[in-house]
Amino acid sequence: MKFLLLFIVLINFYSFCEPRLAENLKVKIDDGQIIGRYMSTISGKGVRSFIGIPYAAPPVGELRFKAPRKPAPWLDDVLIAQNEPPMCSQTNIFDRGEKRDSGQEDCLYLNVYTPNINLTDAAFKKLPIFVWFHGGGWMEFHSGHSFYGPGYLLEHDIILVTGNYRLGLLGFLSTEDENCPGNFGFKDQHMILEWVQENIEKFGGDKDSVTIFGESAGGATVNYLMNSPKSRKLFHRAISQSGSLMSIWAEPHRKGLAKERATKVAKLMGCPVDSSTKKMIECLRNVPAQKITAAIRDFMIWDYDPVIQFGAVVEHYGPEEERFIVDSNLDKDSFNIPWMTGVTSEEMIFKAAGILNSKQLFNDIVQKWETLFPMSFCYDHLPEHEIKEINTAIYDFYFKSGDFRGNLTKMWSDGCFFNGFIDYLQQRLKSNNHDNTYVYLFSHKGSISFSEVFGGDPMKYYGTSHLDDLLYLFPMRDSFPHFYNSIPTEDDVKLRKIMTKLWVDFATTGNPTSNLSKETELPSWSPATKFPLDYMRIGNENGNSDKLLEMKKDLFAKNTQFWINLREKYGLKVWKNENKNKDEL
């Protein structure tokens, strides 16, 4: 009898609650009604998830190679936003195994994750917004919850928005004229921010408290959005992780290179190249998306170098309102945005680990470095005598002792990540009198590392790789078979709680330890105002330190200045700091 009564009580309880639960998952925006679903954080907190909301019209047919357009409202007035949207068309170029094509062209969708909030509650306050831009060299990956879900960050009272953007040739092909201006992936990201401003309050978000953040190419994207006068009006704080627009791989292509590569694509697709670029692009619009996407393999010369064949371009053409990068000047107003930035201590382990673990690839480096270095560091277009001079300078700086194995990671990390990171900070700090720049170095020996995913020996410890910091912001472990059997260490768990708090505090106040230092014995994070840099070391520093946070001074000074000087001497730097305010021009 007791069991029968309990059963009746439970039935009545769920009958009462279910309509309320369903109503909480309904959101009405101008495009129509959206119905989401529940997810949960690592501790079991409820999350309202709205997955696969179209923020732009499908970029297909006549809209291929054009700036994004607003989507059509859904005709039945109800969008079931509960399933992972398709990723954008891509080829897995960073996987040294078999090449596979995946995704589709109709991919411009975003996801919104909120706490389980009741917007009608009198005590409810609008929540700060995180907008995430994924990395992958502007060629790979996606924003889905299998990679970038809410399981860690939504332990806090914030709203997380993630979105797909066009990748590779479909996102960044350019003929350097009005027929195919390029930067379409950036323009998609700008439209995500417009969508947030127009709609996020319906989900409980504060459109006046938006923080953009991204890693690798996503970190460089953050800089590009900061440097864009029209984009930076749409957010208020920014975080760049392992990416800067002054990194050699992220800078706009030199004049003529993008058109040269677009012409090669057209030839591969059997499209005309001798007449106008208009006819060439019209032909390319009729080629299947995956065929165009797969053409990126024809630009890979060794391993996956050159690493970004289709990226940013300066637009001197096309409708002014649709241009994203209008010149190569650093805009001084971008330096006023509160900004947090950092790198991992051995960034290029993600490239070097697989090479060090492959006899063939390592022998290639030892025997062919005079050919491979110019390609890796983007100076293979220079006169032969200058190429030789730069080769000699790099070799003498890193390998004069003959130790390729010991210094390979250091060379690639310095040349591809650290020098652009420091160079941008130099430009920012000499133009900015505000205490709103926070710098970190992520150096943590955890239970797992992406060095294994990228071909390293799982039994060896190579250092803290590119991407390793993301393991403490997003629940990514279950997305990679390499990590299935891993168990987080005590330090891993502590660090995840610390890092999400740091990121959320910055997004809320512009200071990453505004609240943390009051609640714990962990140190306050001092802003970087000049060189030598004040920075926060995050992590257990190769497992040898009992401090997971520690303020330190000076970072990569000697090695990065070598690269900055080298690039200035040979005219390899694209960006100029002319201290112009574009809004006043």
PyMOL commands that set and color helices and strands:
alter all, ss='L'
color gray80, all
select helices_A, chain A and resi 2-24+61-63+145-148+153-155+168-172+184-203+217-227+232-234+257-268+277-284+289-299+320-322+332-336+349-356+359-376+384-398+404-431+450-453+468-472+477-479+481-483+490-509+516-519+557-569+582-584
alter helices_A, ss='H'
color red, helices_A
select strands_A, chain A and resi 26-29+32-35+37-40+46-54+78-80+90-91+101-102+109-115+127-133+159-163+205-215+237-241+329-331+339-344+437-442+534-538+549-553+576-580
alter strands_A, ss='S'
color yellow, strands_A
deselect
rebuild
show_as cartoon
